[in-house]
Amino acid sequence: MKTLGLCIVAGLGLSACAMTGNTDQNNNANRVVTQYPVEAAILNIYTKQRSDKLIATVGNQSVSAEIQVTPKGSMRFNNKAVQGAEVNTINKVNDRITDQSVAINYFTLNPLVFHGFTDSTGKYSLSNQTTVIPKIATVGDSSKLITENIYTNSSMRNKIGTYNQDWSLARDTNNTAWFCIETSGNLLLSSDPAGTSSECYKINAKGELLASKVTLNQPSSNGSARTVTLTSQ
């Protein structure tokens, strides 16, 4: 699926999409919640209508990513009947637009399975989801999510990337948790200019999104790494 991290790096001017939200937290702060609805959280992140803005300061520059997610309903993808959700991401540096990306994630429900994405540059991806996304997960759980092969276009003659995505669930407070999706570097390249990314979403016991942050780790030519974290406004 198209994740936010690989969209934002273009706005940072580093190289080479996605979704956040804010709702009220549960009032019972003393209740210790140990299990959270992971599938509901993923649906809220990638398939539901929402808009949000992530911001960071990099050196003396203000960086932002404005995200709009719009469900597209029934569609066809890779000769399958699927559902689609459009992700429109506008990247800005010092309030000047540096990049805009429009992608569509394709998925089916019951169970939730991601099949791939297309984007406005022509890229075409196929996802291999090797594990079932659980309805409920316990704090401390983690698992593989998908392996995604990305091609320059729908002919699939030129593969330009292979990425692994994993998920994990970690405690935040007594009644909130951080649900994170980690994206690996490009497995086709010994050094991926886009690096790795981690999208983390603070969720409550209903799987609602309370806050978000995206951490980008990009290797540089001298062998060091540059880390940037953007947070929801």
LINCORUR-V667023 format. One record per residue. OMEGA is omega in degrees with one decimal (999 if undefined). Layout:
BEGIN
omega
OMEGA
OMEGA
END
This chain:
BEGIN
omega
-179.4
-179.0
-172.7
-172.6
-176.5
174.0
-171.7
-175.0
177.4
179.0
178.2
-177.0
-178.6
175.8
-173.9
999
999
-149.5
179.1
179.6
179.4
173.7
179.3
177.0
174.0
-176.4
-175.9
-174.8
-176.3
-178.9
-179.5
178.9
-179.0
-179.6
-176.7
-178.5
-175.0
-178.5
179.1
178.6
-179.7
177.0
178.3
-178.7
-166.2
-171.6
-174.7
176.9
175.6
172.7
179.8
-179.1
175.6
-177.4
174.9
172.1
-179.8
-172.9
177.3
-178.0
174.1
-176.1
178.0
173.3
178.4
-171.1
175.1
178.6
-177.0
175.5
-177.7
178.6
-176.0
-179.4
172.5
177.5
179.6
178.6
177.3
171.0
-174.3
167.4
178.9
173.7
-178.8
177.7
178.4
-177.2
176.0
178.0
179.5
169.8
-175.7
177.0
175.3
-179.2
178.3
-178.1
172.3
-177.5
174.0
-179.7
173.4
171.3
-179.1
-175.2
170.7
-175.0
174.5
5.4
178.3
179.0
175.2
-175.4
179.9
177.5
166.8
176.5
-171.8
175.5
-179.1
-178.5
-175.4
-178.3
172.6
-178.6
173.1
-178.5
-170.6
178.8
177.7
174.9
-175.8
172.8
-176.7
175.6
179.9
177.1
-176.2
178.8
173.5
-178.9
168.8
178.1
179.3
162.8
-173.3
174.7
-175.8
-176.9
-179.5
178.2
-173.2
175.5
178.4
177.6
-174.8
178.7
-176.3
-179.5
169.9
-176.6
169.2
173.8
178.5
174.6
176.2
-178.5
-177.2
-179.6
171.5
173.8
178.9
-175.8
172.1
179.5
172.8
174.3
-173.0
174.0
-177.5
177.4
-176.9
168.9
180.0
-176.2
178.1
-174.7
176.0
175.6
-178.3
-179.0
179.0
178.1
-179.7
178.2
176.3
174.9
-179.5
-177.6
174.8
-177.1
173.5
-174.3
176.0
-176.7
178.0
-177.4
-177.4
-179.6
-179.9
173.6
178.5
178.4
-179.7
176.0
-176.4
176.8
177.2
-175.4
-179.3
176.2
177.4
-179.5
177.5
-177.7
177.8
177.0
176.0
-178.3
-180.0
-175.9
999
END
